[in-house]
Amino acid sequence: MKCTTCGAEVMEGTMFCTSCGSKINPTASPAPSSFDNPAPAPAPTSYSNPAPAPAPVNNYQQYNAPVMNTPQAQPVSYGGYSQPQYQTQPYNGGMMQDTTPISPIGYIGYMLLYSLPIIGIIMVFVNALGSSANINVKNFAKAYLILFIVGFIVGILTTIFFGAVFGSLANELSKLS
């Protein structure tokens, strides 16, 4: 039997095509009604010499799930059994991100670049907040920016603390003299 949509060969009795997933319409004529042609009466059987039992027949057919018609779904074959892939890539606004890893030398280079006084802080902001950078460079720049902000705040708090301590110490020393 062939699929009417894609022309693929399908097993007799299946409801959906394993290639395109469309519903199979059986081309055979419908079974005649029992009211049109009544069945003839069964012939009498003799129970003295029974016939051998027929071999068991497997009336069960393998169910083939319909394949989803999405651009990413490609069937994977495992020994004749097709399993559709339902895992799709997450949508990221239509842009492909560069995910190439940074080498250890690359990290050292970025650290040296970010350590430059004016150019470094500009490059940290460009790489951390820009949209065209490698995702690994972007994450490294964000971490470097966070550490820079935390270090700046700790530096200000340390300056205030030591300024207050040395200011009070200088005040005490001026009172003694």
PyMOL commands that set and color helices and strands:
alter all, ss='L'
color gray80, all
select helices_A, chain A and resi 104-115+117-129+135-176
alter helices_A, ss='H'
color red, helices_A
select strands_A, chain A and resi 76-78+81-83
alter strands_A, ss='S'
color yellow, strands_A
deselect
rebuild
show_as cartoon
